[in-house]
Amino acid sequence: MKFFTSTLALVLIATVSFAQSVCPDYFRRNNGNGACSDGQLKLYYTTCPPSIPIIDSVYSNGVKTNITFASPDASKCSSQGFIGYCVVGGNMPPASTWAIYFHNPGSTDPFGCNVPEGGILPIGIKTFTATRNNNSVILNWQTAVEINARLFEIQKKSGNSFVTVGSIAAANKETGSSYSYTDISKEQTTAEYRLKMVSSDAAIAYSEIRVVRSAGASFDFTIFPNPATRNTKIALGDITQPSTIQVIDNSGRQVRSISVRSSSTIELSNLQPGLYRVRIVTNNSGEALTKTLTIVQ
């Protein structure tokens, strides 16, 4: 799953000699619940770390605190994005940013991270689809986590910008929720949609773009940005059967081949400067569409 946040960038504050060390995005805490009677620390990650870190110490304003934590509980990382640590001694400091030092199991190499509390807009989008049904476009999305969430605005491309066509209040459940919105659309052009996510303190983040073809039209896709510098994305429209994305360089050599089965956003990375043809072919019917991509220095 992927998380769309406006949190502060993390700074690695110690030399990392263990290749799998990963810093959390932000932390949240409480003063005690059923699982941890003396309090619990939750460290949230965009992607669960391959090794579950063990906390060695916590510093607040440059001063080491007296707090100690139990072994980590990673049972909720894949579903809710956090690793939990029960307090077993001392008190959690009030500072909004902690310097946390860890080590990974099987390693004695410490690493440290500056970790902010809360996160302005931690809303984890688990799935987001847009599908045409005659003269309507049905958007469905599911969140993996919602903290401090207030509103989802459904936005549609108009000219060179996106405009809001509807909104849904966020359930703001830490375990996530499911949503659906129907946009009446009789347009004879390809439509592009995204979600604008708004927190209770007016912070904003955006989802990936979903492309939907017009009623009765062939499938379509969008390349963005284009021109690009090495990396770009392909937003696929209503693909309802197995298809193949082909990336062909200016000499006619195929440099990428990607199989897809449904509407999604595909990232193309590390492309050399030059002119490319991006071609999508439906495997069953052979229907194909080609567009030009420019990679600049």
HELIX and SHEET records of a PDB file:
HELIX    1   1 CYS A   77  GLN A   80  1                                   4    
SHEET    1   A 4 LYS A   2  PHE A   4  0                                        
SHEET    2   A 4 ILE A 123  ASN A 133 -1                                        
SHEET    3   A 4 SER A 136  GLU A 146 -1                                        
SHEET    4   A 4 SER A 178  ILE A 184 -1                                        
SHEET    1   B 5 VAL A  11  LEU A  12  0                                        
SHEET    2   B 5 PRO A 110  PRO A 116 -1                                        
SHEET    3   B 5 THR A  97  HIS A 103 -1                                        
SHEET    4   B 5 ILE A  54  SER A  60 -1                                        
SHEET    5   B 5 VAL A  63  LYS A  64 -1                                        
SHEET    1   C 4 TYR A  26  ASN A  30  0                                        
SHEET    2   C 4 GLN A  40  TYR A  44 -1                                        
SHEET    3   C 4 PHE A  82  GLY A  89 -1                                        
SHEET    4   C 4 THR A  68  PHE A  69 -1                                        
SHEET    1   D 4 SER A 161  ALA A 169  0                                        
SHEET    2   D 4 ALA A 149  SER A 158 -1                                        
SHEET    3   D 4 ALA A 191  SER A 199 -1                                        
SHEET    4   D 4 ILE A 204  TYR A 206 -1                                        
SHEET    1   E 4 SER A 161  ALA A 169  0                                        
SHEET    2   E 4 ALA A 149  SER A 158 -1                                        
SHEET    3   E 4 ALA A 191  SER A 199 -1                                        
SHEET    4   E 4 ARG A 210  VAL A 212 -1                                        
SHEET    1   F 3 PHE A 221  PHE A 224  0                                        
SHEET    2   F 3 THR A 232  LEU A 236 -1                                        
SHEET    3   F 3 THR A 265  LEU A 268 -1                                        
SHEET    1   G 4 GLN A 254  VAL A 260  0                                        
SHEET    2   G 4 SER A 243  ASP A 249 -1                                        
SHEET    3   G 4 GLY A 274  THR A 282 -1                                        
SHEET    4   G 4 ALA A 288  ILE A 295 -1                                        
END                                                                             
